[in-house]
Amino acid sequence: APPPSTIKDFSYRDFGPAGRVAERQNVADIGTTLVKFANGVKLNVKPTNFEKDKVSVVVRVAGGYLALPKKRGIAWALPFAFVEGGLGRLTIGELEQTEPGHFAGIFLDVDEDVFQIAGDTVERDVLLQLQVLAAYFTDPAYRPDGLKRIQAAGEGQLRQQESTAVGVLSRELPGLVHGNDPRWASPTIADIRAITMEDVKAAIAPSLAQAPIEVTIVGHVKVEDAIEAVAKTFGAFAPRDANYKIVDGARDVRFPAKGKQAEFKHDGRADQAAVVAAWPGPDLFSDTRRDRAVAILNEIVQLRLIDEVREKQGSTYTPFGSYWSSKSVKGFGYMFAGVEPKPEEADRFFETLAEITKELRDGQLSSDLLERARKPVLYQHYAAESTNAYWIQALSDIQSDPRNLARVRSALSDYGTITEAEVIAAAKMFLDDKRRIDVRVTPKK
């Protein structure tokens, strides 16, 4: 006779009477249905055929980096430690074995001002996916197993970062552009060892218990099935206060007021280095077109660096860069540009970059260069709109922040019509040498 099964049943099925739909709106131009339940839970559903039989579910609550204590390493440890802590009636290992033949994912993402608990599933298991996510809201166990594992691996991760110039750069840059705020700063080994499961629980438990909930479902799913699944899970929760407050001072995040030079060392090859310049940028919503002008400005800087570094100077390394705009901290954002040169060529990069940014501030921008920069931005956005990943992100707070609907609708139009004058104005405003942070990572040897 076969041995008796040791697989436990998934017992998180009943969250109370199914929630009642209080409001429903069809946004036809983006193919999305917006629902609000009587308990205040919001639901956004967009059926797609981009990926066969795949459904993505994201549940957002206020919190994120802004809700964390000002202690290094909490954001680093929180996602893995929380999920691996399992549920009150099931360890993470037992949860992974339940419901054989069915599919439900679970992962946590810490965004600037929200926690996102999410998972990917298939059409027949949408209800199961919602039940798993709801169980993590109502009965997280906070077992220390996952935290202990990631702490044990942390020292190796830090050593690995130390072994390359880019690794050190990626470790240090987030803290620098956030004014060395410890919530974004990379932890040391001592910081990692000092984190406790009480820290993890204190960071996320208030949001899970009290913050308003917005659910977004995108993929191969019927609208009515999605509504029914949320009604039986999050729609059945007790009502929550719509005005969840993050602690005073949490939004005091600023790009440094004065420029600086920061130097770091890596343990890797003696012929490797990494250099970056970072500038302040706009927030996301104060001026949407200006934010998009910065996106094109970022592309222009990359193109000019390619022209100068690779074509005129004959170097083989490829420039890189990006920009980021805050949704929740007014006036906060940043952009950066860098390369991985030989150590002796680091200064030359900053000299070249200074010439490029001066040109742009002085209004030297040809229509040809603008179009070269515009095309990849337009193409990337157009291509992204044919993916579930784009829509799950674009819709995830479409009701919590109504500005997002206008932003989604205007994206292609804005990118297609940003003018030379708008880009030059953005360059004058944000490519400020007095606030520029120059970062050098060179070998110890």
C-alpha positions as CSV (number, residue, x, y, z in Angstrom):
1,A,0.0,0.0,0.0
2,P,1.3,3.5,-0.8
3,P,2.3,5.6,2.3
4,P,-0.4,8.0,3.5
5,S,-0.1,11.5,2.0
6,T,1.6,14.1,4.1
7,I,0.3,17.0,2.0
8,K,-1.8,19.3,4.0
9,D,-5.1,20.8,2.7
10,F,-5.2,24.5,1.7
11,S,-7.7,25.6,4.3
12,Y,-7.9,29.3,3.6
13,R,-11.2,29.3,1.7
14,D,-13.6,31.3,3.8
15,F,-13.1,35.0,4.5
16,G,-16.7,35.7,5.3
17,P,-19.8,36.6,3.2
18,A,-18.9,37.6,-0.3
19,G,-18.6,41.4,-0.8
20,R,-21.2,43.4,-2.6
21,V,-20.2,45.5,-5.7
22,A,-21.1,49.1,-4.9
23,E,-19.8,50.8,-8.1
24,R,-18.8,49.6,-11.5
25,Q,-17.4,51.5,-14.5
26,N,-16.2,50.3,-17.9
27,V,-13.3,52.3,-19.3
28,A,-13.7,51.3,-22.9
29,D,-10.6,53.0,-24.5
30,I,-8.2,51.0,-22.3
31,G,-10.3,47.9,-22.1
32,T,-10.6,48.0,-18.3
33,T,-13.3,47.5,-15.8
34,L,-13.1,49.4,-12.5
35,V,-15.1,48.0,-9.5
36,K,-15.5,49.2,-6.0
37,F,-16.9,46.9,-3.3
38,A,-19.1,48.0,-0.4
39,N,-16.1,47.5,2.0
40,G,-14.0,50.0,0.0
41,V,-11.8,47.5,-1.8
42,K,-11.0,48.6,-5.4
43,L,-10.6,46.2,-8.3
44,N,-9.2,46.8,-11.8
45,V,-9.6,44.1,-14.4
46,K,-8.2,44.0,-17.9
47,P,-8.7,40.8,-20.0
48,T,-5.9,40.3,-22.5
49,N,-4.6,37.6,-24.9
50,F,-1.0,38.7,-24.8
51,E,0.1,35.5,-22.9
52,K,-1.9,32.3,-23.3
53,D,-3.7,31.2,-20.1
54,K,-1.6,33.5,-17.8
55,V,-3.2,35.8,-15.3
56,S,-1.3,38.3,-13.1
57,V,-2.7,39.6,-9.8
58,V,-1.3,42.5,-7.8
59,V,-2.7,43.6,-4.4
60,R,-1.5,47.0,-3.3
61,V,-1.6,48.7,0.1
62,A,-0.1,51.9,1.3
63,G,3.3,51.6,2.9
64,G,6.5,50.8,1.0
65,Y,9.8,52.5,1.6
66,L,8.2,55.5,3.1
67,A,6.6,53.4,5.9
68,L,9.9,51.7,6.9
69,P,11.8,52.6,9.9
70,K,15.0,54.6,9.1
71,K,17.2,51.5,9.6
72,R,19.4,50.0,6.9
73,G,18.5,46.7,5.5
74,I,14.8,46.4,6.2
75,A,13.8,46.8,2.5
76,W,16.5,44.3,1.6
77,A,15.2,41.6,4.0
78,L,11.5,42.2,4.0
79,P,10.2,40.5,0.7
80,F,11.9,37.2,1.2
81,A,11.5,37.1,5.0
82,F,7.8,37.9,4.9
83,V,6.9,35.4,2.2
84,E,9.1,32.6,3.5
85,G,7.5,33.1,7.0
86,G,4.5,31.3,5.6
87,L,1.0,31.2,7.0
88,G,-0.3,30.4,10.4
89,R,-1.6,27.0,9.4
90,L,0.9,26.3,6.7
91,T,4.7,26.7,6.5
92,I,6.0,27.9,3.2
93,G,7.1,24.3,2.4
94,E,3.6,23.0,3.1
95,L,2.0,25.8,1.1
96,E,4.1,24.9,-1.9
97,Q,2.8,21.3,-1.7
98,T,-0.9,22.0,-1.4
99,E,-3.3,21.8,-4.3
100,P,-1.1,19.6,-6.6
101,G,-1.7,20.4,-10.2
102,H,-2.9,23.9,-9.5
103,F,-0.9,27.1,-9.7
104,A,-0.7,30.2,-7.5
105,G,2.3,32.4,-6.9
106,I,3.3,34.6,-4.0
107,F,5.9,37.4,-3.9
108,L,6.2,40.8,-2.2
109,D,7.5,44.0,-3.8
110,V,8.5,47.1,-1.8
111,D,7.7,50.1,-3.8
112,E,8.3,53.8,-2.8
113,D,4.9,54.2,-1.1
114,V,3.2,50.8,-1.3
115,F,3.6,47.2,-0.6
116,Q,2.6,44.9,-3.5
117,I,1.7,41.3,-2.8
118,A,1.3,39.5,-6.1
119,G,1.3,36.2,-8.0
120,D,0.9,34.7,-11.4
121,T,-1.6,32.0,-12.1
122,V,-3.8,30.4,-14.8
123,E,-7.4,31.2,-15.6
124,R,-9.0,28.2,-13.7
125,D,-7.0,29.1,-10.6
126,V,-7.8,32.8,-10.2
127,L,-9.9,32.2,-7.1
128,L,-7.1,30.1,-5.6
129,Q,-4.6,32.9,-6.3
130,L,-6.8,35.4,-4.6
131,Q,-7.2,33.1,-1.6
132,V,-3.5,32.7,-1.2
133,L,-2.9,36.5,-1.3
134,A,-5.8,37.1,1.1
135,A,-4.4,34.5,3.5
136,Y,-1.1,36.5,3.6
137,F,-3.1,39.5,4.6
138,T,-5.1,37.8,7.3
139,D,-2.8,35.1,8.7
140,P,0.9,35.7,8.0
141,A,3.1,33.7,10.4
142,Y,6.3,35.7,10.5
143,R,8.4,32.6,11.1
144,P,12.1,33.5,11.2
145,D,13.2,30.7,8.8
146,G,13.4,32.9,5.7
147,L,15.1,35.8,7.5
148,K,17.7,33.4,8.8
149,R,18.4,32.1,5.3
150,I,18.7,35.5,3.7
151,Q,20.9,36.7,6.5
152,A,23.2,33.7,6.0
153,A,23.3,34.4,2.3
154,G,23.8,38.2,2.8
155,E,27.5,38.1,3.5
156,G,28.1,36.2,0.3
157,Q,26.0,38.7,-1.7
158,L,28.0,41.6,-0.3
159,R,31.3,39.9,-1.3
160,Q,29.9,39.3,-4.8
161,Q,29.0,43.0,-5.1
162,E,32.5,43.9,-3.9
163,S,34.1,41.9,-6.7
164,T,32.9,44.1,-9.6
165,A,32.8,47.8,-10.2
166,V,29.2,47.7,-11.3
167,G,28.3,45.7,-8.2
168,V,29.7,48.4,-6.0
169,L,28.0,51.1,-8.0
170,S,24.6,49.4,-7.9
171,R,25.0,49.0,-4.1
172,E,25.9,52.7,-3.5
173,L,23.9,54.7,-6.0
174,P,20.4,54.3,-4.5
175,G,21.5,55.7,-1.1
176,L,23.4,58.6,-2.7
177,V,20.5,59.9,-4.9
178,H,18.1,59.6,-1.9
179,G,20.3,61.8,0.2
180,N,21.8,58.8,2.2
181,D,18.4,58.0,3.7
182,P,19.0,54.7,5.5
183,R,15.7,53.2,4.1
184,W,17.3,53.2,0.6
185,A,21.0,52.8,1.6
186,S,22.6,49.4,1.2
187,P,23.1,47.4,4.4
188,T,26.5,46.4,5.8
189,I,27.1,42.9,7.2
190,A,26.5,44.3,10.7
191,D,23.2,45.8,9.5
192,I,22.1,42.5,8.0
193,R,22.9,40.6,11.2
194,A,21.0,43.1,13.3
195,I,17.6,42.7,11.5
196,T,15.0,40.8,13.5
197,M,11.7,39.3,12.5
198,E,10.1,41.9,14.8
199,D,11.6,44.5,12.4
200,V,10.0,42.8,9.5
201,K,6.6,42.5,11.2
202,A,6.6,46.1,12.4
203,A,7.3,47.3,8.9
204,I,4.5,45.6,7.1
205,A,1.8,44.5,9.6
206,P,0.1,47.9,10.0
207,S,-0.4,48.2,6.3
208,L,-1.8,44.7,5.9
209,A,-4.2,45.3,8.7
210,Q,-5.4,48.8,8.1
211,A,-4.4,50.3,4.7
212,P,-6.9,50.5,1.8
213,I,-6.7,47.7,-0.7
214,E,-6.5,47.9,-4.5
215,V,-6.5,44.7,-6.5
216,T,-5.5,44.6,-10.2
217,I,-6.0,41.5,-12.4
218,V,-4.6,41.4,-16.0
219,G,-4.5,38.5,-18.4
220,H,-6.5,35.6,-19.7
221,V,-9.5,36.1,-17.4
222,K,-13.2,36.9,-17.7
223,V,-14.3,40.1,-15.9
224,E,-17.1,38.4,-14.1
225,D,-14.9,35.6,-12.8
226,A,-12.4,38.1,-11.5
227,I,-15.1,40.1,-9.7
228,E,-16.5,37.0,-8.1
229,A,-13.0,35.8,-6.9
230,V,-12.3,39.2,-5.3
231,A,-15.8,39.4,-3.8
232,K,-15.1,36.0,-2.0
233,T,-11.7,37.2,-0.7
234,F,-10.7,40.8,-0.3
235,G,-14.3,42.0,-0.9
236,A,-15.3,40.0,2.2
237,F,-12.8,41.9,4.5
238,A,-14.0,44.3,7.1
239,P,-14.1,47.9,5.9
240,R,-11.0,50.0,6.2
241,D,-10.3,53.7,6.7
242,A,-9.8,55.3,3.3
243,N,-7.2,57.7,4.6
244,Y,-4.3,55.6,5.8
245,K,-1.6,57.9,7.2
246,I,2.1,57.3,6.8
247,V,4.1,58.7,9.8
248,D,5.1,62.3,9.9
249,G,8.5,63.0,8.3
250,A,8.4,59.8,6.1
251,R,8.2,61.9,2.9
252,D,11.3,64.0,3.8
253,V,13.3,62.5,1.0
254,R,15.5,64.8,-1.1
255,F,18.2,64.7,-3.8
256,P,21.2,66.4,-2.2
257,A,21.1,70.1,-2.5
258,K,24.8,70.4,-3.3
259,G,26.9,68.4,-5.7
260,K,29.5,66.0,-4.5
261,Q,32.2,63.5,-5.6
262,A,32.0,60.0,-4.1
263,E,34.7,57.4,-4.6
264,F,34.5,53.7,-3.8
265,K,36.8,50.7,-4.4
266,H,36.1,47.2,-5.7
267,D,38.0,43.9,-5.3
268,G,37.8,42.8,-8.9
269,R,40.1,43.1,-11.9
270,A,42.6,46.0,-12.0
271,D,41.4,47.1,-15.5
272,Q,37.7,47.6,-14.5
273,A,36.0,50.8,-13.3
274,A,32.6,52.3,-13.3
275,V,31.7,56.0,-13.3
276,V,28.3,57.7,-13.0
277,A,26.9,61.3,-12.9
278,A,23.5,61.8,-11.3
279,W,21.3,64.8,-11.3
280,P,18.0,65.7,-9.7
281,G,14.8,65.1,-11.7
282,P,11.1,66.0,-11.5
283,D,8.4,64.1,-9.7
284,L,5.8,62.2,-11.8
285,F,2.7,64.3,-11.6
286,S,3.6,68.0,-11.1
287,D,4.0,68.3,-14.8
288,T,3.5,65.1,-16.8
289,R,4.8,66.5,-20.1
290,R,8.0,67.8,-18.4
291,D,8.5,64.3,-16.9
292,R,8.3,62.8,-20.4
293,A,10.6,65.5,-21.7
294,V,13.1,64.2,-19.2
295,A,12.6,60.7,-20.5
296,I,13.6,61.9,-24.0
297,L,16.4,64.0,-22.5
298,N,17.8,60.9,-20.9
299,E,17.8,59.2,-24.3
300,I,19.5,62.2,-25.9
301,V,22.3,62.1,-23.3
302,Q,22.9,58.4,-24.0
303,L,23.0,59.0,-27.8
304,R,25.4,61.9,-27.4
305,L,27.7,59.8,-25.1
306,I,27.7,57.0,-27.8
307,D,28.6,59.6,-30.4
308,E,31.5,60.9,-28.3
309,V,32.8,57.9,-26.4
310,R,32.5,55.2,-29.0
311,E,32.6,56.9,-32.3
312,K,34.9,59.9,-31.8
313,Q,37.1,58.6,-28.9
314,G,37.2,55.1,-30.2
315,S,36.4,53.5,-26.8
316,T,34.7,50.1,-26.7
317,Y,32.5,50.5,-23.6
318,T,28.8,51.3,-23.9
319,P,27.1,54.2,-22.0
320,F,24.2,53.4,-19.7
321,G,21.6,55.6,-17.9
322,S,18.1,55.9,-16.6
323,Y,15.7,58.3,-14.9
324,W,13.1,57.9,-12.1
325,S,10.3,60.1,-11.0
326,S,8.5,59.9,-7.7
327,K,4.7,59.4,-7.5
328,S,4.4,60.3,-3.8
329,V,7.2,62.8,-2.9
330,K,6.7,66.2,-4.5
331,G,9.7,67.5,-6.3
332,F,11.7,64.3,-6.1
333,G,13.3,62.4,-8.9
334,Y,16.7,61.7,-10.5
335,M,18.5,60.7,-13.6
336,F,22.0,59.3,-14.2
337,A,24.4,58.4,-16.9
338,G,27.6,56.4,-16.8
339,V,30.1,54.0,-18.4
340,E,32.5,51.2,-17.4
341,P,35.8,52.6,-18.6
342,K,39.4,51.6,-17.9
343,P,40.4,53.3,-14.6
344,E,42.7,55.8,-16.3
345,E,39.8,57.0,-18.5
346,A,37.4,57.9,-15.7
347,D,38.1,61.6,-15.7
348,R,37.7,61.8,-19.5
349,F,34.1,60.6,-19.1
350,F,33.2,63.5,-16.8
351,E,34.9,66.0,-19.1
352,T,32.9,64.7,-22.1
353,L,29.7,64.6,-20.1
354,A,30.2,68.2,-19.0
355,E,30.5,69.3,-22.6
356,I,27.4,67.4,-23.7
357,T,25.2,68.8,-20.9
358,K,26.5,72.4,-21.5
359,E,25.5,72.0,-25.2
360,L,21.9,71.0,-24.2
361,R,21.6,73.7,-21.6
362,D,22.7,76.2,-24.2
363,G,20.0,75.0,-26.6
364,Q,22.2,73.1,-29.0
365,L,19.7,70.4,-29.9
366,S,19.0,69.5,-33.6
367,S,15.7,68.1,-34.8
368,D,17.5,65.1,-36.1
369,L,18.9,64.2,-32.6
370,L,15.5,64.8,-31.1
371,E,13.9,62.3,-33.5
372,R,16.7,59.8,-32.9
373,A,15.9,59.9,-29.2
374,R,12.1,60.0,-29.7
375,K,11.8,56.9,-31.8
376,P,13.1,54.3,-29.3
377,V,11.1,55.9,-26.5
378,L,7.9,55.7,-28.6
379,Y,8.7,52.2,-29.8
380,Q,9.4,50.9,-26.3
381,H,6.2,52.3,-25.0
382,Y,4.2,51.0,-27.9
383,A,5.7,47.6,-27.5
384,A,5.1,47.6,-23.8
385,E,1.4,48.3,-24.3
386,S,1.2,44.8,-25.8
387,T,2.3,43.1,-22.5
388,N,0.6,42.1,-19.3
389,A,3.6,43.5,-17.4
390,Y,2.9,47.0,-18.6
391,W,-0.8,47.0,-17.8
392,I,-0.5,45.4,-14.4
393,Q,1.8,48.3,-13.5
394,A,-0.1,51.0,-15.3
395,L,-3.5,50.0,-13.7
396,S,-2.4,49.0,-10.2
397,D,-3.3,52.3,-8.7
398,I,-5.7,53.7,-11.4
399,Q,-8.4,54.2,-8.8
400,S,-6.4,55.2,-5.8
401,D,-4.7,58.0,-7.8
402,P,-7.1,59.2,-10.5
403,R,-4.3,61.1,-12.2
404,N,-3.0,57.8,-13.5
405,L,-5.9,57.4,-16.0
406,A,-5.0,60.6,-17.8
407,R,-1.3,59.7,-17.7
408,V,-2.0,56.3,-19.3
409,R,-4.2,57.9,-22.0
410,S,-1.7,60.6,-22.9
411,A,1.6,58.7,-23.0
412,L,1.9,58.1,-26.8
413,S,0.6,61.5,-27.7
414,D,3.0,63.2,-25.3
415,Y,6.1,61.2,-26.4
416,G,5.2,61.9,-30.0
417,T,4.8,65.7,-29.6
418,I,7.5,66.8,-27.1
419,T,9.3,69.7,-28.7
420,E,13.0,70.8,-28.8
421,A,12.1,73.7,-26.6
422,E,10.6,71.4,-23.9
423,V,13.7,69.2,-23.9
424,I,16.0,72.2,-23.6
425,A,14.0,73.6,-20.8
426,A,14.3,70.3,-19.0
427,A,18.0,70.3,-19.5
428,K,18.4,73.8,-18.1
429,M,16.3,72.9,-15.1
430,F,17.7,69.5,-14.2
431,L,21.2,69.1,-15.7
432,D,22.6,71.3,-12.9
433,D,26.3,71.0,-12.4
434,K,26.0,72.5,-9.0
435,R,23.9,69.6,-7.8
436,R,25.6,66.8,-9.8
437,I,26.8,63.8,-8.0
438,D,29.9,62.2,-9.5
439,V,30.6,58.6,-8.5
440,R,33.8,56.7,-9.2
441,V,34.4,53.0,-8.5
442,T,38.0,52.0,-9.1
443,P,40.1,48.9,-8.2
444,K,41.7,48.5,-4.8
445,K,44.9,47.1,-6.4
